Structures are given as structure tokens and as C-alpha cells.
Amino acid sequence: MLSRILNQVTFRLRSVTKRFYGTAWFIGFTAFYFRTVLPFIRKFTPLYGVTAILSLSYRCQCSCPHCGAGKYPKQAEGELSPAEILKFMDDLARLGGACVHFFGGEPLLAPHLAEYVARAKALGLMATVDTNGLLLDEPMALGLKEAGIDLIRVSLDSPREEEHDAHRGIKGCWRKATEGIRLCVRHGIPCFMSLYATKENLASGDFEKLIALARELGVGVRFLSAIQSGRWKENGEVRLSEPEIAKLRGLLAPDVCWETEFLSHKSVPFWCNSMLGNKFDVSAYGEVLACAYLPAGFGNIRKEPLETIVKRMWSSGMFKEGSRHFDCPMNDADFIKRHGHLLNTDRTC
């Protein structure tokens, strides 16, 4: 009960403090919070404030060349069952977690998604979801709204319909995605457009066009930089240079954030949410990972208590190093050299 009250206070404070995100004093306060205050609170509430990104399945209608789940092999024991997913959310809430983000694959393919959202909300957790938009029709949107969804993020790769569809490998995907966004806006469901920045779309201006499209549709933008992981694992050319990152930072705005809403101002340093202990991922097979794009596994919730696994992860050398990167750690050759022995690139999700 105490952790639920603390999380509710934190949620309210975020909305009040958003206007201070780019100020020096608030950046300093945030660093102090994550380095000092949060570890102290977690002595009593082990997973206080954390977001768990839960992959419900690796099934997906699309075949994107940048897919982070593209190399995840099937496992004999199968994906987490509905009962295992519900137990995981119970454990997350009991240990002080703040949010469960449903991921994949394509989470809207999961037949019990609305039930999971409703359970998360009953437990006092925020519930959010990422989708390619193909199944985000009116019944789906209204069903998720009724269940209590806090945010839907819809992915777009190009401002041009034919290019997006070709990239995703399925005709009509762009139209479905934009229609899904419009449905969310029409029915008052918080919605973001989810983008990733590449050398190509930064150089061509397409990234800015996608931001303009999001504003035209009436939603915010959350983006990632291109990450050398998943199907891009062997492609070192995808990593953005420091000048390209600087250009990307110049596009940050109150309605445009990089990974988290906190990083919506060019003065805010890049702090990997995973390395801060602000989030972790759980694969569709129950493995606890540092991140969906950083395939370091620390245990399986089918075999050990969640608290035991996460404590092991946060006490590892990788996490003690902290977040000292100007981009995703997976794009940092020195990071990979130091911690590559912990990475299993065959299970990148």
C-alpha cells in the first residue's frame, strides 16, 4: 500500500515538474534522486518506481529490418502463459513497481491484452503499450480505454505510406497506424508516435517530417536512435555519430522526447533508463534482461523470484558502471568490449 501511495505521488509530481526538465537545478536534482534517494527507498521497497517492459509474444505481422526481436529463437518451454503474466504483474506491484509496458512482437495480437491492462490498473500500476497499429481499430482502442490504458505508442518509419509499408513488409500498415492514432485522439486516449532516428532520415529531413505529421495528428513523439542490436547487430553503420546525435538533440521539444519524457530538452544528459535502474525487460520466455536491445540476461522468473533476479542484475558490474554514454550503450564499442561477455546476441529481443 505504501509503495502504491509513493508511486501515485511520483506520477503527480512528474506532471508538475515537466516544465523544469531542461533547467540545471532540476537535472542535478534528478541525478541525486537516481544515485542516492532511489537506492535508499529500494532498501525497503525493492522495485520502487520501476517500469517493466514485458514482451507478451514475439509474433508479429511485420518483418522490419531493424527489428529487435528478429533474432530471438523459440524456446522449448514456450512463451509465458496468461497465469504467469498475471503473477508477474502481481509480483511487480507487490515489490513497488510503477508501470508495466506491454511489448513484443506485436502485443495487440495477445488475446488477453485488455485483461492484463485491467489487472495492472487494479494493482495500481500504469499500463502502456507499443504497437504497429495494424490491429488498432475502434473496438480495440475502446477496449483498451475501458481497461484503463495510460498510453498507446504507435510506430511509424516514414512520412510516406508506400515507403513505410515496404519497410514493414505489409501493405496498408501506414494507413492503419495513422488511423489508429486518429482513433486514440478522437476517444481521448493518450497516444505518442514512436520513431527511430537513422543517418538516412536525419539527412533527408524525413525525421522532421514525421515529427510534423505527429503534430498534425495531435500527438507527441517518443523516439530512439538507431541501435546496433537485433537484426542490426552486425551493422556498425547504423550508429549515429556525435554530430548526428547533436542534430537529433536539436529537435527535442516539450512534445518530442528521446526514450523518456525527461529527455525532452537539449540540455538534459542522455541517461540510459536501464543503466539507471529505472526499467528492465522481461522476455516472452520469462528472462529478465537489462533491456530489450541490450541482451544481458540475469535469470528467469519461472525459476527464481523476481526480486532475486533484479537485485542480481542491479548489483552487477555493468550496472555499477552507470550510464555514461551519449547514445545507447549498445552503440558504444568500449561498453561492448567491457561487458560483451554478459551479452547473448542470439536472444536479443
Protein Blocks (a to p, Z undefined) as FASTA:
>chain_A
ZZmmmmmmmmmmmmmmmmmmmpmklmmmmmmmmmmmmmmmmmmmmmgoiacdddfbfcdf
bdcfklmklmmccdfkopadfklmmmmmmmmmmnopabdcddedjfklpmklmmmmmmmm
mnopacddddehlmmcfklmmmmmmnopabdcdddfbfbfklmmmmnopghklmmmmmmm
mmmmmnopacdddddddfklmmnommmmmmmmmmmnopacdddddddehjllmmmklpcc
fklmmmmmmmgcfklcehiamlmcfklccddfklnopaccddfkopacfbfklccdfbdf
klbcfklmmmmmmmpmklmnopadfbdfklmmklmmmmmmmpcfklgZZ
